[in-house]
Amino acid sequence: MAEDISNALSNHINKKKVWQLLAIIVVTTIVWNLPSNVFGIDGLTIVQQRVIAIFVFAILSWLTECIPAWATSLALTAIMCVTVSKNAFGVFKGDNVGKLLDSTEIMASFADPIIMLFLAGFIIAIAASKSGLDTLLARNLIRPFGKKSENVLLGFLLITGLFSMFISNTATAALMLTFLAPVFAALPANGKGRIALTLSIPVAANLGGLGTPIGTPPNLIALKYLNDPAGLNMNIGFAQWALLMMPTVIILLIISWKVILHYYPFTQKTIELKIDGAVHRGWRMWVVMATFTLTILLWVIPKEITGIDTNTVSMIPMGIFAITGVITAKDLQKIDWSVIWMVAGGFAIGLGMDSSGLADAAIESIPFGSWSPIFIMLISGLICYLLSNFISNTATAALLVPILAVVCRGMGNKLDGIGGTSIVLVGIAIAASCAMCLPISTPPNAIAYSTGLVKQNQMLKVGLSCGLISLVLGYVLLFVIGQMHLI
């Protein structure tokens, strides 16, 4: 009986997704064929209108999730290559269609330097796990927090946040929840301590990603547009981002600690903590430790001294681990390629807007200069926060950042009052990481919820409180940073 109900529900969901996809195709086709004057953009070309239609397809597909997010990215990239590039089908070409894109540049979105930086984060995480470096670090980092229950909770928050700055927040959450198993054995089954510790992991994993450019995809998406040589060309490095964001993360984690304790205080005052896990003491551990240390140093030391930028540094750990055999072909299967494809699809959309001339046409036709900088900063952050609670924060950033890059360019020097375009785009990264109300909001939330130790209303209570407080404080600190022109 239960199996029949499950099959019926699955069929219903599949039919719903099919209808959603058909509706999206119809809407996209309509936008594709509308009279150009409907868009209110002077001189809109056929190619630019096609890019708008493809963007609509991406928005609706990512919002409804009728097809996987990575599939949407691959689809829109394929559509762009065959309809708006110089190598498109002949039927889509002509003398009056407008500027066609370079298909090589569209495909290069999947090998963007930021993608290499993202890959480095995955590779380092896999190497740390294989060598047992993650277990060794967790075991030694938690020790100074002692046995007092509240301090152990703070320890897990800070260590999870630290790990999440350098490796995937999904992998961090899974790892730290594994370490909690022996802790739960020492706590009362009906106490609130288990809930507090379980919820601390996704909260810290989500917020911790803000600390470095590689911590979470929205950071990398924002950095892509901030550092684009053909765009803002701000040359924001790993060290500059980390120097400003790491202290912010620590403050947010300490506040989250107090919020979690307010809702779920411990009944047992002390915890006997023991973190188990295999640590390989051989050559692999030394290679991983040395490479990890070298990579962090090169990321932190300014480019002016080393002559090598953040993206290029990301190739070093990948090369060393591949040559030494620390990472094998089988390990590459553990990389979350679907997230990488999704990020690349967002880059392709941004390329389409810029290279087709759509971004410049929109700037000239829409009076962005009359908009309030504070309004742009706050409303963009709020939209990002709301969307990221229901769809992937990567997809949300991929949708919003290209649009905001255009809007900010159109506002010119008017954004100087809040610190410039960088404040708006970094704000998107902050808002995306603060969205953690529901099990579906982020992978760390889903992993924590899957343990069965927390209920949805408990996650909503803590996620909403910690998220909104972090959002407000994050934007206040961002505004101060903007006034001081530190980024």
C-alpha positions as CSV (number, residue, x, y, z in Angstrom):
1,M,0.0,0.0,0.0
2,A,2.8,2.4,1.0
3,E,4.6,1.6,-2.2
4,D,1.6,2.3,-4.3
5,I,1.1,5.7,-2.6
6,S,4.8,6.5,-3.2
7,N,4.6,5.6,-6.9
8,A,1.4,7.6,-7.3
9,L,3.1,10.6,-5.7
10,S,6.2,10.2,-7.8
11,N,4.1,10.1,-11.0
12,H,2.2,13.2,-9.9
13,I,5.4,15.1,-9.3
14,N,6.9,14.0,-12.7
15,K,3.7,15.0,-14.5
16,K,3.8,18.4,-12.7
17,K,7.4,18.9,-13.8
18,V,6.6,18.0,-17.4
19,W,3.8,20.6,-17.5
20,Q,6.0,23.2,-15.9
21,L,8.7,22.6,-18.5
22,L,6.2,22.9,-21.3
23,A,4.9,26.1,-19.8
24,I,8.4,27.5,-19.6
25,I,9.1,26.6,-23.2
26,V,5.9,28.4,-24.3
27,V,6.8,31.5,-22.3
28,T,10.4,31.5,-23.6
29,T,9.0,31.1,-27.2
30,I,6.7,34.0,-26.7
31,V,9.5,36.3,-25.3
32,W,11.7,35.2,-28.2
33,N,9.1,36.3,-30.8
34,L,7.6,39.4,-29.2
35,P,7.9,42.8,-31.1
36,S,11.2,44.3,-30.0
37,N,9.6,47.6,-28.9
38,V,7.7,45.8,-26.1
39,F,11.0,45.6,-24.0
40,G,11.5,49.4,-23.9
41,I,15.2,49.2,-24.8
42,D,16.2,51.4,-27.7
43,G,17.9,49.7,-30.6
44,L,17.3,46.2,-29.2
45,T,18.7,43.7,-31.7
46,I,17.3,40.2,-32.5
47,V,20.3,38.6,-30.8
48,Q,19.8,40.6,-27.7
49,Q,16.1,39.7,-27.6
50,R,17.1,36.0,-27.9
51,V,19.5,36.5,-24.9
52,I,16.6,37.9,-22.9
53,A,14.4,34.9,-23.8
54,I,17.2,32.5,-22.8
55,F,17.6,34.4,-19.5
56,V,13.8,34.0,-18.9
57,F,14.2,30.3,-19.6
58,A,17.0,30.1,-17.0
59,I,15.0,32.1,-14.4
60,L,11.9,30.0,-14.6
61,S,13.8,26.7,-14.8
62,W,15.9,27.5,-11.7
63,L,12.9,28.7,-9.8
64,T,10.6,25.8,-10.5
65,E,13.4,23.2,-10.6
66,C,11.3,21.3,-13.2
67,I,14.7,20.1,-14.5
68,P,17.9,19.9,-12.4
69,A,19.7,23.2,-12.0
70,W,22.9,21.9,-13.7
71,A,20.7,20.7,-16.6
72,T,19.3,24.2,-17.0
73,S,22.9,25.6,-17.2
74,L,24.0,23.0,-19.8
75,A,20.8,23.6,-21.8
76,L,21.0,27.4,-21.9
77,T,24.7,27.2,-22.9
78,A,23.8,24.8,-25.7
79,I,21.0,27.1,-26.8
80,M,23.3,30.1,-26.9
81,C,25.9,28.2,-29.0
82,V,23.4,27.2,-31.6
83,T,21.2,30.3,-31.8
84,V,23.2,33.5,-30.9
85,S,26.8,32.6,-31.8
86,K,28.9,33.0,-34.9
87,N,28.7,29.2,-35.3
88,A,24.9,29.1,-34.9
89,F,22.6,27.3,-37.4
90,G,22.2,29.4,-40.6
91,V,18.5,30.1,-39.9
92,F,19.5,32.1,-36.9
93,K,22.0,34.3,-38.8
94,G,21.6,37.2,-41.1
95,D,22.7,40.8,-41.7
96,N,20.2,42.3,-39.4
97,V,20.2,40.1,-36.4
98,G,22.8,42.1,-34.4
99,K,26.2,41.2,-33.0
100,L,26.7,37.4,-32.7
101,L,28.7,35.9,-29.9
102,D,31.9,33.9,-30.1
103,S,31.0,30.3,-29.4
104,T,34.5,29.6,-28.1
105,E,33.9,32.3,-25.4
106,I,30.5,30.7,-24.5
107,M,32.1,27.3,-24.1
108,A,35.0,28.8,-22.1
109,S,32.6,29.6,-19.3
110,F,33.1,26.0,-18.2
111,A,36.8,26.6,-17.9
112,D,36.7,30.1,-16.4
113,P,39.6,30.8,-13.9
114,I,36.9,31.1,-11.2
115,I,35.8,27.5,-12.0
116,M,39.4,26.4,-11.5
117,L,39.4,28.1,-8.1
118,F,36.2,26.3,-7.3
119,L,37.7,23.0,-8.4
120,A,40.7,23.6,-6.1
121,G,38.4,23.8,-3.1
122,F,36.9,20.4,-4.0
123,I,40.3,18.8,-4.6
124,I,41.7,20.1,-1.3
125,A,38.6,18.8,0.6
126,I,39.0,15.3,-1.0
127,A,42.8,15.3,-0.2
128,A,42.1,16.3,3.4
129,S,39.6,13.6,3.8
130,K,41.8,10.9,2.3
131,S,44.8,11.7,4.4
132,G,42.8,12.2,7.6
133,L,43.9,15.8,7.9
134,D,40.3,16.9,8.5
135,T,40.0,14.5,11.5
136,L,43.4,15.5,12.9
137,L,42.5,19.2,12.7
138,A,39.0,18.7,14.2
139,R,40.5,16.6,17.1
140,N,43.1,19.2,18.0
141,L,41.0,22.3,17.4
142,I,38.2,21.2,19.6
143,R,40.4,20.3,22.6
144,P,41.0,23.9,23.8
145,F,37.2,24.3,24.3
146,G,37.2,21.9,27.3
147,K,34.3,19.8,28.5
148,K,31.7,22.5,29.4
149,S,28.7,21.8,27.2
150,E,28.2,25.4,26.1
151,N,31.9,25.8,25.2
152,V,31.8,22.5,23.2
153,L,28.9,24.0,21.2
154,L,30.9,27.1,20.5
155,G,33.8,24.9,19.5
156,F,31.7,23.0,16.9
157,L,30.4,26.3,15.5
158,L,33.8,27.9,15.1
159,I,35.5,24.7,13.8
160,T,32.7,24.0,11.3
161,G,32.8,27.7,10.2
162,L,36.6,27.5,9.7
163,F,36.4,24.2,7.7
164,S,33.6,25.7,5.6
165,M,35.9,28.6,4.6
166,F,38.2,26.2,2.7
167,I,36.1,23.1,1.7
168,S,32.6,22.6,0.5
169,N,30.0,23.4,3.2
170,T,28.2,20.2,2.2
171,A,31.3,18.1,2.9
172,T,31.9,20.1,6.1
173,A,28.4,19.5,7.4
174,A,28.6,15.8,6.7
175,L,32.0,15.5,8.3
176,M,31.1,17.4,11.5
177,L,27.8,15.6,12.0
178,T,29.8,12.3,11.9
179,F,32.1,13.7,14.7
180,L,29.0,14.4,16.8
181,A,27.9,10.8,17.0
182,P,30.0,10.0,20.1
183,V,29.0,13.3,21.7
184,F,25.3,12.4,21.4
185,A,25.9,9.1,23.3
186,A,26.9,11.2,26.3
187,L,23.9,13.4,26.2
188,P,20.3,12.8,27.5
189,A,18.1,11.4,24.7
190,N,15.3,13.9,25.6
191,G,17.5,16.9,26.2
192,K,17.8,20.0,24.1
193,G,21.6,19.6,23.8
194,R,21.4,17.3,20.8
195,I,19.1,19.7,19.0
196,A,21.5,22.6,19.7
197,L,24.6,20.7,18.5
198,T,22.9,19.3,15.4
199,L,21.6,22.8,14.4
200,S,25.0,24.4,15.0
201,I,26.5,22.4,12.1
202,P,24.4,23.8,9.2
203,V,24.3,27.3,10.7
204,A,28.1,27.4,11.0
205,A,28.6,25.7,7.6
206,N,26.4,28.2,5.9
207,L,27.9,31.3,7.5
208,G,31.5,30.0,7.5
209,G,31.5,29.9,3.7
210,L,31.5,33.8,3.7
211,G,35.0,33.8,5.1
212,T,37.0,33.2,1.9
213,P,36.4,33.4,-1.9
214,I,36.3,29.6,-2.2
215,G,34.0,29.1,0.8
216,T,30.7,29.1,-1.3
217,P,29.7,29.5,-5.0
218,P,28.0,32.9,-4.5
219,N,31.3,34.3,-3.4
220,L,33.0,33.1,-6.5
221,I,30.2,34.4,-8.7
222,A,30.4,37.9,-7.2
223,L,34.2,37.8,-7.5
224,K,34.0,36.8,-11.1
225,Y,32.2,40.1,-12.0
226,L,34.2,42.2,-9.6
227,N,37.5,41.1,-11.1
228,D,36.5,40.7,-14.8
229,P,39.2,42.6,-16.8
230,A,36.6,43.6,-19.3
231,G,34.2,44.8,-16.6
232,L,34.9,46.2,-13.1
233,N,38.5,45.0,-13.0
234,M,38.8,45.6,-9.3
235,N,41.5,42.9,-8.7
236,I,40.1,41.8,-5.3
237,G,42.3,39.1,-4.0
238,F,41.9,36.1,-1.7
239,A,43.6,38.0,1.2
240,Q,41.6,41.2,0.8
241,W,38.3,39.2,0.9
242,A,39.4,37.0,3.8
243,L,40.8,39.9,5.9
244,L,37.4,41.6,5.8
245,M,35.1,38.6,5.9
246,M,36.7,36.2,8.4
247,P,36.2,38.6,11.4
248,T,32.6,39.1,10.2
249,V,32.1,35.4,10.2
250,I,33.5,35.0,13.7
251,I,31.2,37.7,15.0
252,L,28.1,36.1,13.3
253,L,29.1,32.6,14.7
254,I,29.4,33.9,18.3
255,I,26.0,35.6,18.0
256,S,24.5,32.4,16.5
257,W,26.0,30.5,19.5
258,K,23.9,32.7,21.8
259,V,20.8,32.4,19.7
260,I,21.0,28.6,19.7
261,L,21.6,28.4,23.4
262,H,18.6,30.7,24.0
263,Y,16.3,28.3,22.2
264,Y,17.9,25.0,23.2
265,P,20.0,25.2,26.4
266,F,21.9,22.2,27.7
267,T,20.5,20.3,30.6
268,Q,23.8,18.4,31.0
269,K,26.6,20.9,32.0
270,T,29.6,18.8,30.8
271,I,30.4,16.6,27.8
272,E,33.1,14.0,27.5
273,L,34.3,14.6,24.0
274,K,36.2,12.1,21.8
275,I,36.6,12.5,18.0
276,D,37.3,9.2,16.2
277,G,38.6,8.8,12.7
278,A,41.5,7.4,10.7
279,V,44.6,9.6,10.4
280,H,47.2,8.4,7.9
281,R,50.6,9.3,9.2
282,G,52.5,8.4,6.1
283,W,53.8,10.5,3.2
284,R,50.3,11.4,2.0
285,M,49.6,13.4,5.1
286,W,52.8,15.4,4.7
287,V,52.2,16.1,1.1
288,V,48.6,17.3,1.8
289,M,49.8,19.4,4.8
290,A,52.6,21.0,2.9
291,T,50.5,21.7,-0.2
292,F,47.6,23.1,1.8
293,T,50.0,25.4,3.7
294,L,51.7,26.5,0.5
295,T,48.4,27.2,-1.2
296,I,47.0,29.3,1.7
297,L,50.2,31.3,1.9
298,L,50.2,32.0,-1.8
299,W,46.5,33.0,-1.6
300,V,47.1,35.3,1.3
301,I,50.4,36.9,0.1
302,P,49.6,39.8,-2.3
303,K,50.0,39.3,-6.0
304,E,52.4,42.2,-6.1
305,I,55.0,40.2,-4.1
306,T,54.5,36.7,-5.7
307,G,53.5,37.8,-9.2
308,I,50.8,35.0,-9.2
309,D,47.1,35.6,-8.8
310,T,44.5,33.7,-6.7
311,N,43.1,31.8,-9.7
312,T,46.5,30.6,-10.9
313,V,47.4,29.5,-7.4
314,S,44.4,27.2,-7.4
315,M,46.2,25.1,-10.1
316,I,49.1,24.3,-7.7
317,P,47.3,21.9,-5.3
318,M,45.5,20.2,-8.2
319,G,48.9,19.6,-10.0
320,I,50.7,18.4,-6.9
321,F,48.0,16.0,-5.8
322,A,47.6,14.6,-9.3
323,I,51.4,14.0,-9.8
324,T,51.9,12.5,-6.3
325,G,48.9,10.2,-6.6
326,V,47.1,11.8,-3.6
327,I,44.2,12.3,-5.9
328,T,43.3,9.6,-8.4
329,A,40.8,9.4,-11.3
330,K,38.3,7.7,-9.0
331,D,38.5,10.7,-6.6
332,L,37.4,13.1,-9.4
333,Q,34.0,11.3,-9.3
334,K,33.5,12.7,-5.8
335,I,33.6,16.3,-7.1
336,D,30.1,17.9,-7.2
337,W,30.2,18.6,-10.9
338,S,26.6,19.6,-11.0
339,V,27.3,22.7,-8.9
340,I,30.2,23.6,-11.2
341,W,28.0,23.3,-14.3
342,M,25.4,25.5,-12.6
343,V,28.0,28.2,-11.9
344,A,29.3,28.0,-15.4
345,G,25.8,28.4,-16.8
346,G,25.4,31.6,-14.9
347,F,28.7,32.9,-16.3
348,A,27.5,32.1,-19.8
349,I,24.4,34.1,-19.3
350,G,26.5,37.1,-18.1
351,L,28.7,36.7,-21.1
352,G,25.6,36.8,-23.4
353,M,24.4,40.0,-21.8
354,D,27.7,41.7,-22.2
355,S,29.0,40.4,-25.5
356,S,25.7,40.9,-27.3
357,G,25.6,44.5,-26.2
358,L,22.4,43.9,-24.2
359,A,23.9,45.2,-21.0
360,D,25.0,48.5,-22.6
361,A,21.7,48.9,-24.4
362,A,19.8,48.4,-21.1
363,I,22.1,50.9,-19.3
364,E,21.3,53.6,-22.0
365,S,17.5,52.9,-22.0
366,I,16.7,52.4,-18.3
367,P,17.4,55.3,-16.0
368,F,19.4,53.4,-13.4
369,G,21.1,56.7,-12.4
370,S,17.9,57.9,-10.8
371,W,17.6,55.0,-8.4
372,S,18.6,55.2,-4.8
373,P,21.9,53.3,-4.0
374,I,20.6,52.3,-0.6
375,F,17.4,51.0,-2.2
376,I,19.4,48.9,-4.7
377,M,21.7,47.5,-2.0
378,L,18.9,46.6,0.4
379,I,16.2,45.3,-2.1
380,S,18.8,43.2,-3.9
381,G,19.9,41.6,-0.6
382,L,16.3,41.0,0.5
383,I,15.3,39.4,-2.8
384,C,18.4,37.2,-2.7
385,Y,17.7,36.1,0.9
386,L,14.1,35.2,0.1
387,L,14.9,33.3,-3.1
388,S,17.8,31.5,-1.5
389,N,15.6,30.0,1.1
390,F,13.6,28.1,-1.5
391,I,16.1,27.5,-4.4
392,S,19.8,27.0,-4.6
393,N,21.8,30.0,-3.4
394,T,24.2,29.3,-6.3
395,A,21.3,29.6,-8.8
396,T,20.1,32.7,-7.0
397,A,23.5,34.4,-7.3
398,A,23.9,33.3,-10.9
399,L,20.6,35.0,-11.7
400,L,21.0,38.2,-9.7
401,V,24.7,39.1,-10.0
402,P,24.7,39.6,-13.8
403,I,21.7,41.8,-13.6
404,L,23.1,43.8,-10.7
405,A,26.4,44.3,-12.5
406,V,24.4,45.9,-15.3
407,V,22.4,48.1,-12.9
408,C,25.4,49.2,-11.0
409,R,27.3,50.1,-14.2
410,G,24.3,52.2,-15.2
411,M,24.4,54.1,-11.9
412,G,28.0,55.2,-12.4
413,N,29.5,57.2,-9.6
414,K,26.2,57.4,-7.7
415,L,27.1,54.2,-5.8
416,D,30.2,55.8,-4.3
417,G,28.0,56.9,-1.4
418,I,27.7,53.3,-0.2
419,G,31.2,52.2,-1.3
420,G,30.7,51.3,-4.9
421,T,29.5,48.3,-6.9
422,S,31.5,45.9,-4.9
423,I,29.3,46.5,-1.8
424,V,26.1,45.5,-3.8
425,L,27.7,42.4,-5.3
426,V,29.3,41.2,-2.1
427,G,26.0,41.9,-0.4
428,I,24.5,39.2,-2.6
429,A,27.1,36.7,-1.3
430,I,26.2,37.6,2.3
431,A,22.4,37.3,1.7
432,A,22.8,34.0,0.0
433,S,24.7,32.5,2.9
434,C,22.3,33.8,5.5
435,A,19.3,32.0,3.9
436,M,18.9,28.8,6.0
437,C,15.3,28.6,7.2
438,L,14.2,25.3,5.7
439,P,15.7,21.8,5.0
440,I,15.6,22.6,1.3
441,S,17.4,26.0,1.7
442,T,21.0,24.5,1.7
443,P,22.6,21.1,1.5
444,P,24.0,21.4,5.1
445,N,20.4,22.0,6.3
446,A,19.2,19.0,4.4
447,I,22.0,16.8,5.8
448,A,21.2,17.9,9.4
449,Y,17.5,17.4,8.9
450,S,18.1,13.9,7.5
451,T,19.6,12.8,10.8
452,G,16.1,12.9,12.3
453,L,17.4,14.8,15.4
454,V,15.7,18.1,14.5
455,K,12.2,19.0,13.3
456,Q,11.4,21.4,10.5
457,N,9.9,24.0,12.9
458,Q,13.1,23.8,15.1
459,M,15.3,24.5,12.0
460,L,12.9,27.3,11.0
461,K,13.2,28.9,14.4
462,V,17.0,28.9,14.6
463,G,17.6,29.4,10.8
464,L,15.3,32.4,10.6
465,S,16.7,34.0,13.8
466,C,20.4,33.4,13.0
467,G,19.8,34.2,9.3
468,L,18.0,37.5,9.8
469,I,20.4,38.7,12.5
470,S,23.4,37.7,10.3
471,L,21.8,39.5,7.3
472,V,21.3,42.7,9.1
473,L,24.7,42.7,10.9
474,G,26.4,41.6,7.7
475,Y,24.9,44.5,5.7
476,V,25.8,47.0,8.5
477,L,29.4,45.8,8.5
478,L,29.4,45.9,4.7
479,F,28.1,49.5,4.7
480,V,30.9,50.4,7.2
481,I,33.5,48.6,4.9
482,G,32.1,50.6,2.0
483,Q,32.4,53.9,3.8
484,M,36.0,53.1,4.6
485,H,36.6,52.0,1.0
486,L,38.2,48.8,2.1
487,I,36.8,46.7,-0.8
